[in-house]
Amino acid sequence: MTNTLVLDVDGTLVDTNFHHAVAWFRAFRRFDITVPTWRLHRAIGMGGDKLVAAVAGEHVERERGDDLRAAWEAEFEPMLDEVRPLEGAHRLVSAALEQDFAVVLASSGKRGHVDRYVKLIDVPDVPSTSSDDVEASKPAPDLIEVALGRVGGDGRAVVVGDSVWDCEAAQRAGLPVVCLRTGGFGEAELREAGASTVYEELDRLRADLTDLPMA
């Protein structure tokens, strides 16, 4: 059976979490709503379909949800040129492929953004998901399930992420999860959310590829 590596993208392979938090802050301010950036950062990794209600309440989602998501996209777009891969991203994916892992990127980002990140990481042949592929984003397990389908995930698999939302999605999909601290979440909270191991950097994870938990 093939081992599958299901990789989150934002905050795990590319350094975008704080850009997203600022973009959401500015999007809310367009409608005279102030959500503290610390609260927004805590929600990054959750899909945009859930984030508005999570940080500002169901009434804001009902009244302004789609407008806020459009505003977020407009605010984030100018920041795309600043986005860089996290150190070791290309090396991790390349090593996993060399070791005969099936690798798939499970992102809830916009398709255009995901395609851009794939080019930045320089892994053009690795399949990926986007928000276009599911109705419910993380922490729902849908993206992980779609990602597994992209690589014919009939063997063992592990999820790699950076947020508590990745942990919850992995658990709901019935898969183990390991995490990076690169998204800004603390080790203790990631472990409490279900991560079996928490790494400071991608190269340390790469060194442990053959020892990752699989289910």
C-alpha positions, -999 to 999 in steps of 0.1 A, spaced: 0 0 0 11 35 -8 17 60 21 -1 93 14 11 127 27 -18 152 28 -2 186 31 -20 218 42 -6 248 23 -12 282 40 9 284 71 24 250 64 42 253 31 38 291 24 41 319 49 6 335 46 -12 334 79 -4 369 91 -11 383 56 -45 367 58 -52 381 92 -43 416 80 -64 412 49 -94 401 70 -89 430 94 -90 455 65 -120 437 50 -140 441 82 -130 477 85 -145 484 51 -179 478 68 -170 497 101 -165 464 119 -134 460 141 -122 425 148 -89 423 167 -61 408 146 -53 383 173 -88 369 171 -85 368 133 -52 350 134 -67 324 157 -92 317 130 -68 314 101 -68 279 87 -106 278 90 -123 283 56 -137 317 47 -172 302 47 -169 297 84 -145 325 95 -169 354 94 -194 339 118 -166 325 140 -150 359 147 -179 383 143 -211 364 149 -239 348 128 -257 381 123 -226 395 105 -224 364 84 -261 368 74 -258 405 66 -223 408 52 -208 374 47 -204 374 10 -194 411 9 -167 404 35 -153 375 16 -151 396 -15 -134 424 4 -109 399 19 -100 387 -16 -95 423 -27 -73 431 3 -53 400 0 -46 402 -37 -20 430 -34 -1 410 -8 4 380 -31 38 393 -43 50 393 -7 42 356 -1 72 333 1 75 295 6 85 285 41 121 272 44 122 236 34 89 234 16 103 222 -18 127 198 0 99 182 20 77 175 -10 107 163 -31 119 140 -4 84 125 1 81 118 -37 115 103 -38 105 80 -9 74 69 -29 48 88 -9 17 99 -27 16 136 -21 -14 159 -23 -19 195 -12 -52 200 7 -58 237 6 -91 256 12 -76 286 -6 -88 301 -38 -78 281 -69 -58 310 -83 -39 314 -50 -32 277 -47 -18 276 -83 5 305 -74 18 287 -43 24 255 -63 47 275 -86 64 291 -56 71 258 -40 81 244 -75 60 212 -73 40 215 -106 31 178 -108 16 175 -73 -22 175 -72 -41 200 -50 -75 210 -38 -90 245 -34 -122 260 -20 -138 253 -54 -138 216 -46 -160 215 -16 -191 232 0 -177 230 35 -141 239 43 -119 231 73 -125 221 101 -149 199 81 -131 168 67 -143 173 31 -111 188 17 -90 160 31 -114 134 16 -113 151 -18 -75 153 -15 -72 116 -9 -94 109 -39 -70 129 -61 -42 105 -54 -64 73 -51 -59 73 -13 -65 36 -7 -35 31 15 -22 47 47 -22 85 52 -12 113 75 -22 149 75 4 177 79 -9 211 90 -3 242 111 -35 249 129 -60 235 153 -85 235 124 -62 211 105 -62 188 135 -99 188 138 -104 181 101 -79 153 102 -96 137 132 -130 140 116 -115 122 85 -101 95 108 -65 103 101 -35 111 123 -20 146 121 14 162 127 18 199 128 42 227 122 45 258 144 49 279 113 13 291 113 17 308 147 -1 282 169 16 270 201 29 234 206 7 227 236 -26 238 219 -17 218 187 -10 187 208 -42 192 227 -61 195 194 -47 161 183 -13 166 168 9 136 176 41 156 169 48 193 165 78 205 145 95 239 145 105 236 109 98 216 77 133 202 75 129 185 108 97 170 96 114 158 64 140 140 85 111 120 102 92 111 70 96 74 74 85 75 111 53 95 107 21 80 121 -1 65 94 -37 53 94 
